[in-house]
């Protein structure tokens, strides 16, 4: 029987569990779609189950994080016990894995990072989820992931009124993903139990298989394997991380989600070390960081080889002229050549000339103003309408003087032209040309980031700015969470190339990495506010 929920019209069933059914519904006045989790009628009179259900709703309602499903309303009215959640179009990670099998390294990295953000936040709120598994993650078509179902979460704050409800001795969780301590007894369950379960999920993403066969193993055999046997090696770059996450002894595991994230970053750096060593020795020394330096060197060599007097004189004139530009126009910054005031400084890298500072214009090339959008609601609305918009980070003009403006992709793609005359927004292919010239995505970010920690947060790993690109960590404005994120930690640069109807390619740099990457799974939506660099026509 379809339940009657005040103010909502039930559309269809989204999913069913042991104690509740989740429905797709629409608000009668707002006409927005939501998901409503309704406790089954036979459990409404069960005080313990009802209390646990209400505890789940209140726990989720207190949380506000882009990677956790948000609860917006609670119904506790006689025979109807339910809570309203945001509706996410997409599928569970379980369904995605069942359909696709093992995932690529890049897919795994993007999803795993989002999972760790969600766990880190939940643990900070004093909650242990206790049921981390693929079916409790939703992945939308844009690749954004959200954690759901805190129905058996344990409150670690013993002062909380809800502690005794979720802190019973009953074994809780899904057997295949349980930690050894969950098998033994629930009182010893800590955030590290979620870390273990996530390690098992990671193993499944890498292999495309479930870690254990419930068809061939009895419950006792399954529990014995979990307690005593490590997961098989995957013979991939993920093995060391999986081993650390799924240690049988709690104290040997990652201490928390942050340490897990650091290991994820370390794995990427480790993979890049060898190419970094070779590239640093060959590419920059043989090619030179800049084509202008390389061409002068080649010109000098050619002059010596040919012993051409005219060539020697021309070379000296060029060198003296360049020296004058350096002394007179750039205060000793030898790799930056002034182009014009509207675009600021520029730098020649390989065969390309790049803007050496973030774009900070508020008009299109034809003179039309680009709307400045300050409020979160207006920013989201502009994105939904596909209209151009810009803002300063945190709407503070001081940030604009340092990092330039943040633009949505609709401003980047506007036919009136975001870039000044003679310049354009680089395509995805043009970004790739730059990055390949600097040795590949694993190391190019370090050569593009400004050095030190005056702007980048410590440690600003690998930053040499050998390219002269001088990337600054301007953060970004998120289209869905309606907030600003990660100034001093991250920078995202738009490309002019679409990825799909709702997304576009970009490049991302981080204070903890020396890489520069396409960010596939989080932060590429056209409504987001990213930095912009221009490329000479």
Secondary structure by P-SEA (a helix, b strand, c coil): cccccccccccccccccccbbbbbbbcccccbbbbbbbccccccccaaaaaaaaaaaaaaaacccccbbbbccccccccccbbbbbbbccccaaaaaaacccccaaaaaaaaaaaaaaaaaaaaaccccccccccccccccccbbbbcccccccccccccccccccccccccccccccccccccccccccaaaaaaaaaaaaaaaaccccccccccccaaaaaaaaaccccccccccaaaaaaaacccccccccccaaaaaaaaaaaaaaaaaaaaaaaaacccccccccaaaaaaaaaaaaaaaaccaaaaaaaaaaaaaaaaaaacccccccccccccccccbbbbcccccccccccccccccccccccccccaaaaaaaaaacccccccccccaaaaacccbbbccccccccccccccccccccaaaaaaaaaaacccccccccccccccccccccccccccccccccccbbbbbcccccccccccbbbbbccccccccccccccccccccbbbccccccccccbbbbbbbbcc
